[in-house]
Amino acid sequence: MRLPRLLPIAAAALALSGCLHVPSDGARSRGPDFARAQYAASIALPAHDWPAEQWWRAYRDPQLDALVATALRDSPNLTVAKARVASAGAAVAAERAAGGAQVGLETGFNRQRYSSNGFFPPPIGGAFYNDASVQLRASYDFDWWERHRSLIAAALGEADARRAEAAQAAQVLAASVAQSYLRLQMLWARQDNTNELIAVQRDLVAGRRARMAQGLATSDELRSAELDLATLGEQAQHLDTDAEREREALRALIGGDPDALVKLTRVRVTPPSDSVPRELGLELLARRPDLQAARWRVEAQLGRVASAEAAFRPDINLAGALGLDAISLGKLLRYPSRTLLLGATLDLPLFDGGRLNAQLGMARSERDELLAEYNKAVLDAVAEVAREAATLQGIAKEAEAHAAASRASSELAASAEARLKRGLANRATVLQARQAVLRQRDVALQLVDAQLQTQVALTKALGGGYHAAPTTNNPIASKP
């Protein structure tokens, strides 16, 4: 059929396409209201900017910096995430290559014996013949209804989601390493403090033993002091076990060998100042890689929905081939061996038993599900930030109240020392006052530990320094 004769058929197909019914989309789901994503009025931490990209450097600890760098370089989880990003990029390239113009070269050579009792009579029947061909084929998909373009957009959205997930994996890993390292340092600090308590308690036991020998103390007083010493020893052993477990957890996070943490030393950790960004709102979307991943998944599904809607429309494509065909290689390159093919294909869905309706319904339902999950993720993110900020605020109030108790115990210890020098107090009184100071210090260390863990948790809740590149296309805001 000549190409001009195809034009009326194409026009008729386009007219028929106007009669095809694409089911209406009754969904009215929309993206979250970021104007309501703010802190509660009761949260009054100092306002500051969002976390820096390498936020862990605020702790000014070279050991922590090295551990996070090692984890981000050698972690198997990040290797898997990077592989998924590469796979998504390959899928985008494959989707791009599937449309538009296609050109290929096809060659073939066959030797065949025709049946003597078949369709061809002798001399063809019963003889062997060669068949050689060289053909250049070309086709072009016009993508009238942007079905293929929608699939490319879906693949791009999936690739962007994979990149955001890789960034999320890196942020979670950095936060886990920081929390494990800081907890290990605080366990070591509590170990040192407990060892000082044990030394003081041993002095008390020795003093009571000497007093009992002189008849100035009872055996019950000695046993009570020995019980306190045993309890402190049990506490020290418990801290040793926790520190060893935390050390192994940290080694697993960085993917190190058994000697990876041999040179790790004890340092005094100073928490940076507590603060939160001035506002959350829409900025939280760009700062949280998990929210970005959820957003890109919705955009990818919007592309699949558009592709499913385009499947209701007719598809017209052109194809052509130019080549040579002959029954012997000697005649293959001669002018009379030429072949030529021009054609067009028309794919017009008329009746499919509801298959297209079902596919479109599934695509729209999955879109609504992903959008609902995205909205929930935003609300959860805001709640997570508020929860960690409120916890930090509460820890600060506890630390302020504890500071008064620590000052009182220190003043009591100083008074006991002064009275001992004047002969107005015995050594046991001084040792007990010293124990009170050390016990208050242990409580202070636990508060610092809680503050450090919550600071890192808040940093992770704020996105850990991630910042998404701005985009000009945001179907979530423009489509239901």
C-alpha positions as CSV (number, residue, x, y, z in Angstrom):
1,M,0.0,0.0,0.0
2,R,1.3,3.4,-1.0
3,L,2.1,5.9,1.8
4,P,-0.5,8.5,0.5
5,R,-3.2,5.9,0.9
6,L,-2.3,5.6,4.6
7,L,-3.2,9.2,5.3
8,P,-7.0,8.6,5.3
9,I,-6.5,5.5,7.5
10,A,-4.4,7.6,10.0
11,A,-7.1,10.3,10.0
12,A,-9.8,7.8,10.7
13,A,-7.7,6.3,13.5
14,L,-7.3,9.7,15.0
15,A,-11.0,10.3,14.7
16,L,-11.7,7.0,16.4
17,S,-9.3,7.9,19.2
18,G,-11.6,10.7,20.2
19,C,-14.3,8.2,20.8
20,L,-12.1,6.0,23.0
21,H,-13.0,6.5,26.7
22,V,-10.1,7.0,29.2
23,P,-11.6,6.4,32.7
24,S,-11.8,9.5,34.7
25,D,-9.5,9.9,37.7
26,G,-11.6,10.4,40.8
27,A,-8.6,10.7,43.2
28,R,-8.2,14.0,44.9
29,S,-5.1,13.2,47.0
30,R,-2.5,15.9,47.2
31,G,0.9,16.5,48.8
32,P,1.4,17.5,52.4
33,D,0.7,21.0,53.8
34,F,4.3,22.1,54.7
35,A,3.0,25.4,56.2
36,R,1.8,23.3,59.2
37,A,5.1,21.5,59.5
38,Q,6.6,23.5,62.4
39,Y,7.7,23.0,66.0
40,A,5.4,23.2,68.9
41,A,5.4,26.4,70.8
42,S,6.9,24.7,73.9
43,I,10.2,23.9,72.1
44,A,12.5,26.8,72.7
45,L,16.0,25.7,71.7
46,P,18.3,28.3,70.1
47,A,17.7,28.8,66.4
48,H,20.5,27.8,64.1
49,D,21.1,26.7,60.5
50,W,20.6,23.2,59.2
51,P,23.3,20.6,59.9
52,A,26.6,20.9,57.9
53,E,27.4,18.2,55.3
54,Q,30.1,16.7,57.6
55,W,28.2,17.5,60.9
56,W,30.3,15.1,63.0
57,R,33.3,17.4,62.7
58,A,31.5,19.7,65.3
59,Y,32.7,17.3,68.0
60,R,36.3,18.1,67.1
61,D,37.5,14.5,67.5
62,P,39.9,13.2,64.9
63,Q,39.2,9.6,65.9
64,L,35.5,10.1,65.1
65,D,36.3,11.8,61.8
66,A,38.5,8.9,60.8
67,L,35.9,6.3,61.8
68,V,33.1,7.9,59.8
69,A,35.3,8.3,56.7
70,T,36.2,4.6,56.9
71,A,32.6,3.6,57.2
72,L,31.5,5.7,54.3
73,R,34.3,4.2,52.2
74,D,34.1,0.5,53.1
75,S,30.6,-0.2,54.2
76,P,28.8,-3.1,52.4
77,N,25.5,-1.3,52.8
78,L,26.7,1.7,50.8
79,T,28.2,-0.7,48.1
80,V,24.7,-2.2,47.7
81,A,23.1,1.3,47.5
82,K,25.6,2.4,44.8
83,A,24.9,-0.8,42.8
84,R,21.2,0.0,42.9
85,V,21.9,3.5,41.7
86,A,23.9,2.2,38.8
87,S,21.1,-0.3,38.0
88,A,18.5,2.4,37.9
89,G,20.7,4.5,35.6
90,A,21.0,1.6,33.2
91,A,17.2,1.2,33.2
92,V,16.9,4.9,32.2
93,A,19.4,4.4,29.4
94,A,17.5,1.3,28.2
95,E,14.1,3.2,28.3
96,R,15.6,6.0,26.3
97,A,17.0,3.7,23.7
98,A,13.7,1.9,23.3
99,G,11.9,4.7,21.5
100,G,12.4,7.0,18.5
101,A,14.4,5.9,15.5
102,Q,15.8,2.4,15.2
103,V,18.2,1.3,12.5
104,G,19.7,-2.2,12.2
105,L,21.6,-4.4,9.7
106,E,20.5,-8.0,9.1
107,T,22.4,-10.6,7.1
108,G,21.8,-14.2,6.5
109,F,22.9,-17.2,4.4
110,N,20.9,-20.5,4.1
111,R,21.3,-23.7,2.1
112,Q,18.1,-25.6,1.8
113,R,16.9,-28.8,-0.1
114,Y,13.4,-28.5,-1.3
115,S,11.1,-31.5,-1.2
116,S,10.4,-33.4,-4.5
117,N,6.8,-33.8,-3.3
118,G,6.3,-30.4,-2.0
119,F,4.9,-27.1,-3.4
120,F,7.7,-26.6,-5.8
121,P,8.0,-29.1,-8.7
122,P,11.3,-30.2,-10.3
123,P,13.8,-28.8,-11.1
124,I,13.4,-26.8,-7.9
125,G,11.9,-29.7,-5.9
126,G,14.6,-32.2,-5.0
127,A,17.4,-29.7,-5.5
128,F,19.6,-27.7,-3.1
129,Y,19.5,-23.9,-3.3
130,N,21.4,-21.1,-1.5
131,D,19.6,-18.0,-0.1
132,A,21.8,-15.0,0.8
133,S,20.5,-11.7,2.0
134,V,21.7,-8.3,3.4
135,Q,19.0,-5.9,4.7
136,L,19.1,-2.5,6.3
137,R,16.0,-2.0,8.5
138,A,14.7,1.3,9.9
139,S,11.7,2.2,12.0
140,Y,10.4,5.2,13.9
141,D,8.1,5.5,16.8
142,F,6.3,8.9,16.8
143,D,5.1,8.5,20.4
144,W,2.0,10.6,19.6
145,W,0.5,10.4,23.1
146,E,3.9,10.5,25.0
147,R,3.5,7.0,26.3
148,H,7.2,6.3,25.8
149,R,8.2,9.7,27.2
150,S,6.1,9.0,30.3
151,L,8.0,5.7,30.8
152,I,11.3,7.6,30.5
153,A,10.1,10.0,33.2
154,A,9.1,7.1,35.4
155,A,12.6,5.6,35.0
156,L,14.2,8.9,35.8
157,G,12.1,9.3,38.9
158,E,13.1,5.8,40.0
159,A,16.8,6.6,39.4
160,D,16.5,9.8,41.5
161,A,14.8,7.8,44.3
162,R,17.7,5.3,44.3
163,R,20.2,8.2,44.6
164,A,18.2,9.7,47.5
165,E,18.1,6.3,49.2
166,A,21.9,6.0,48.8
167,A,22.3,9.4,50.5
168,Q,19.9,8.2,53.2
169,A,22.0,5.1,53.8
170,A,25.1,7.2,54.1
171,Q,23.5,9.5,56.6
172,V,22.1,6.6,58.7
173,L,25.5,5.0,58.7
174,A,27.4,8.2,59.7
175,A,24.9,8.7,62.6
176,S,25.2,5.1,63.7
177,V,29.0,5.3,63.8
178,A,28.9,8.6,65.7
179,Q,26.4,7.3,68.3
180,S,28.3,4.1,68.8
181,Y,31.6,5.9,69.2
182,L,30.2,8.5,71.6
183,R,28.5,5.9,73.7
184,L,31.8,3.9,73.9
185,Q,33.6,7.0,75.1
186,M,31.0,7.7,77.7
187,L,31.1,4.1,78.9
188,W,34.9,4.4,79.3
189,A,34.4,7.6,81.2
190,R,31.9,5.9,83.5
191,Q,34.4,3.0,83.9
192,D,37.1,5.4,85.1
193,N,34.6,7.1,87.5
194,T,33.5,3.7,88.9
195,N,37.1,2.6,89.4
196,E,37.6,5.8,91.5
197,L,34.5,4.9,93.5
198,I,35.9,1.4,94.1
199,A,39.2,2.8,95.3
200,V,37.4,5.1,97.8
201,Q,35.2,2.2,98.9
202,R,38.2,0.0,99.5
203,D,39.6,2.7,101.8
204,L,36.3,2.7,103.7
205,V,36.4,-1.1,104.1
206,A,40.0,-0.9,105.3
207,G,39.1,1.8,107.8
208,R,36.2,-0.1,109.2
209,R,38.2,-3.2,109.4
210,A,40.8,-1.3,111.4
211,R,38.1,0.2,113.6
212,M,36.5,-3.2,114.2
213,A,39.9,-4.5,115.3
214,Q,40.0,-1.7,117.9
215,G,36.5,-2.5,119.0
216,L,35.2,0.8,117.5
217,A,33.0,-0.8,114.8
218,T,30.7,-3.8,114.5
219,S,31.0,-6.6,112.0
220,D,27.7,-5.5,110.4
221,E,29.2,-2.2,109.6
222,L,32.1,-3.9,108.0
223,R,29.9,-6.3,106.0
224,S,27.8,-3.3,104.8
225,A,30.9,-1.6,103.5
226,E,32.0,-4.9,101.8
227,L,28.6,-5.2,100.2
228,D,28.8,-1.7,98.8
229,L,32.3,-2.7,97.4
230,A,30.9,-5.8,95.8
231,T,28.0,-3.9,94.3
232,L,30.5,-1.4,92.8
233,G,32.6,-4.3,91.4
234,E,29.4,-5.7,89.8
235,Q,28.7,-2.3,88.3
236,A,32.2,-2.0,86.9
237,Q,31.9,-5.5,85.3
238,H,28.6,-4.5,83.7
239,L,30.2,-1.4,82.3
240,D,33.1,-3.5,81.0
241,T,30.7,-5.8,79.2
242,D,28.7,-2.9,77.7
243,A,31.9,-1.2,76.5
244,E,33.2,-4.4,74.8
245,R,29.8,-5.0,73.1
246,E,29.8,-1.3,71.9
247,R,33.3,-1.7,70.6
248,E,32.4,-4.7,68.6
249,A,29.3,-2.9,67.3
250,L,31.4,0.0,66.2
251,R,33.9,-2.3,64.5
252,A,31.0,-4.0,62.5
253,L,29.7,-0.5,61.4
254,I,33.0,0.5,59.9
255,G,33.6,-3.0,58.5
256,G,37.0,-3.3,60.2
257,D,39.1,-6.3,61.0
258,P,39.7,-7.5,64.6
259,D,42.6,-5.1,65.0
260,A,40.8,-2.1,63.5
261,L,40.1,-0.4,66.9
262,V,43.3,-1.4,68.7
263,K,44.6,2.2,68.7
264,L,41.4,3.8,69.8
265,T,42.0,6.0,72.8
266,R,39.9,7.5,75.5
267,V,39.1,11.2,75.0
268,R,36.9,13.7,76.8
269,V,33.9,14.4,74.6
270,T,32.4,17.9,74.7
271,P,28.9,18.2,73.3
272,P,28.4,21.1,70.9
273,S,25.6,23.6,71.7
274,D,22.0,22.4,71.2
275,S,20.1,24.1,68.4
276,V,17.5,23.6,65.7
277,P,16.8,25.3,62.4
278,R,14.6,28.4,62.5
279,E,11.9,26.8,60.4
280,L,11.0,23.4,59.0
281,G,8.2,23.7,56.4
282,L,9.1,22.9,52.7
283,E,12.8,23.1,53.5
284,L,12.5,19.8,55.4
285,L,11.7,18.0,52.1
286,A,15.0,19.1,50.5
287,R,16.9,18.2,53.7
288,R,15.7,14.7,54.2
289,P,16.9,12.1,51.7
290,D,14.2,9.6,52.7
291,L,11.5,12.2,51.9
292,Q,13.2,13.0,48.6
293,A,13.1,9.3,47.8
294,A,9.4,9.0,48.6
295,R,8.7,12.1,46.5
296,W,10.6,10.7,43.5
297,R,8.8,7.4,43.8
298,V,5.5,9.3,43.5
299,E,6.8,11.2,40.5
300,A,7.9,7.9,38.9
301,Q,4.4,6.5,39.4
302,L,2.9,9.6,37.8
303,G,4.8,8.7,34.7
304,R,3.5,5.2,34.8
305,V,-0.1,6.5,35.2
306,A,0.4,8.7,32.1
307,S,1.8,5.8,30.2
308,A,-1.2,3.7,31.1
309,E,-3.6,6.5,30.0
310,A,-1.7,6.8,26.7
311,A,-2.3,3.1,26.1
312,F,-5.9,3.9,25.3
313,R,-4.8,5.9,22.3
314,P,-3.9,4.6,18.8
315,D,-0.2,4.0,18.0
316,I,1.1,4.7,14.5
317,N,4.6,3.8,13.5
318,L,6.6,3.7,10.2
319,A,9.0,1.0,9.1
320,G,11.2,0.5,6.1
321,A,13.9,-1.9,4.8
322,L,16.4,-1.8,2.0
323,G,18.5,-4.8,1.0
324,L,19.7,-7.5,-1.3
325,D,18.5,-11.0,-1.7
326,A,19.7,-13.8,-4.1
327,I,19.8,-17.6,-4.4
328,S,23.6,-17.5,-4.8
329,L,26.4,-15.3,-3.4
330,G,27.5,-14.5,-7.0
331,K,24.3,-12.7,-7.7
332,L,23.8,-11.1,-4.3
333,L,25.5,-7.8,-5.2
334,R,23.7,-7.3,-8.6
335,Y,21.2,-4.6,-9.1
336,P,18.2,-6.9,-9.8
337,S,18.7,-8.5,-6.3
338,R,17.6,-5.4,-4.6
339,T,14.6,-5.4,-2.2
340,L,12.6,-2.5,-0.8
341,L,10.0,-2.3,2.0
342,L,7.9,0.6,3.2
343,G,5.2,0.2,5.7
344,A,3.2,1.6,8.6
345,T,1.6,-0.1,11.6
346,L,-1.5,1.0,13.4
347,D,-2.3,-0.3,16.8
348,L,-5.8,0.8,17.9
349,P,-7.4,-0.8,21.1
350,L,-11.1,-1.5,20.5
351,F,-12.0,-4.3,22.9
352,D,-9.6,-5.9,25.4
353,G,-11.8,-7.4,28.0
354,G,-11.1,-4.5,30.5
355,R,-7.3,-5.1,30.5
356,L,-6.4,-1.5,29.9
357,N,-8.9,-0.3,32.5
358,A,-7.4,-2.7,35.0
359,Q,-3.9,-1.6,34.3
360,L,-4.8,2.0,34.6
361,G,-6.7,1.4,37.8
362,M,-3.7,-0.4,39.3
363,A,-1.3,2.4,38.3
364,R,-3.6,5.0,39.8
365,S,-4.1,3.0,43.0
366,E,-0.4,2.6,43.4
367,R,0.1,6.3,42.9
368,D,-2.4,7.1,45.6
369,E,-0.7,4.6,47.9
370,L,2.7,6.1,47.3
371,L,1.4,9.6,47.8
372,A,-0.3,8.6,51.1
373,E,3.0,7.0,52.3
374,Y,4.8,10.2,51.3
375,N,2.4,12.4,53.2
376,K,2.8,10.1,56.2
377,A,6.6,10.2,55.9
378,V,6.5,14.0,56.1
379,L,4.3,14.0,59.2
380,D,6.6,11.4,60.8
381,A,9.7,13.4,59.9
382,V,8.3,16.5,61.6
383,A,7.3,14.5,64.6
384,E,10.7,12.9,64.8
385,V,12.4,16.3,64.7
386,A,10.1,17.7,67.4
387,R,10.5,14.7,69.6
388,E,14.3,14.8,69.5
389,A,14.3,18.6,70.1
390,A,11.9,18.2,73.0
391,T,14.2,15.5,74.5
392,L,17.2,17.7,74.2
393,Q,15.3,20.5,75.9
394,G,14.3,18.2,78.7
395,I,17.9,16.9,79.1
396,A,19.1,20.5,79.4
397,K,16.6,21.1,82.2
398,E,17.7,17.9,84.0
399,A,21.4,18.9,83.7
400,E,20.6,22.3,85.1
401,A,18.8,20.7,88.1
402,H,21.7,18.2,88.5
403,A,24.3,20.9,88.5
404,A,22.9,22.2,91.8
405,A,23.2,18.8,93.4
406,S,26.7,18.5,92.1
407,R,27.7,21.8,93.5
408,A,26.2,20.9,96.9
409,S,28.1,17.6,97.0
410,S,31.4,19.3,96.0
411,E,30.8,21.9,98.8
412,L,30.1,19.1,101.3
413,A,33.3,17.3,100.2
414,A,35.4,20.5,100.6
415,S,33.8,21.1,104.0
416,A,34.7,17.6,105.2
417,E,38.3,18.1,104.0
418,A,38.5,21.3,105.9
419,R,37.1,19.8,109.1
420,L,39.5,16.9,108.8
421,K,42.4,19.2,108.7
422,R,41.1,20.9,111.9
423,G,40.5,17.6,113.6
424,L,36.8,18.0,113.6
425,A,36.0,15.0,111.3
426,N,37.4,11.6,110.6
427,R,38.6,10.1,107.4
428,A,35.5,8.1,106.8
429,T,33.4,11.2,106.6
430,V,35.8,12.6,104.0
431,L,35.7,9.4,102.0
432,Q,31.9,9.3,102.1
433,A,31.7,12.9,100.9
434,R,34.1,12.0,98.1
435,Q,31.9,9.1,97.1
436,A,28.9,11.5,96.9
437,V,30.8,13.7,94.5
438,L,31.7,10.6,92.3
439,R,28.2,9.4,92.3
440,Q,26.9,12.8,91.2
441,R,29.6,12.7,88.5
442,D,28.3,9.4,87.2
443,V,24.8,10.9,86.9
444,A,26.3,13.8,85.0
445,L,28.1,11.4,82.6
446,Q,24.8,9.6,82.0
447,L,23.1,13.0,81.2
448,V,26.0,13.9,78.8
449,D,25.6,10.5,77.1
450,A,21.9,11.0,76.7
451,Q,22.6,14.5,75.3
452,L,25.1,13.2,72.8
453,Q,22.8,10.4,71.6
454,T,19.9,12.8,71.2
455,Q,22.0,15.4,69.4
456,V,23.0,12.8,66.8
457,A,19.4,11.6,66.5
458,L,18.2,15.2,65.9
459,T,20.9,15.7,63.3
460,K,19.8,12.5,61.5
461,A,16.1,13.6,61.8
462,L,17.1,16.9,60.1
463,G,18.7,15.1,57.2
464,G,22.3,15.0,58.4
465,G,23.6,17.7,56.0
466,Y,21.8,16.4,52.9
467,H,20.5,19.0,50.5
468,A,18.7,18.0,47.4
469,A,19.3,19.9,44.1
470,P,16.3,22.1,43.2
471,T,14.0,20.8,40.4
472,T,11.7,22.7,38.1
473,N,9.2,19.9,37.6
474,N,7.1,19.0,40.6
475,P,4.1,16.9,39.6
476,I,3.1,16.3,43.2
477,A,2.2,19.9,43.6
478,S,0.4,20.2,40.2
479,K,-1.4,16.8,40.0
480,P,-3.9,15.1,42.2
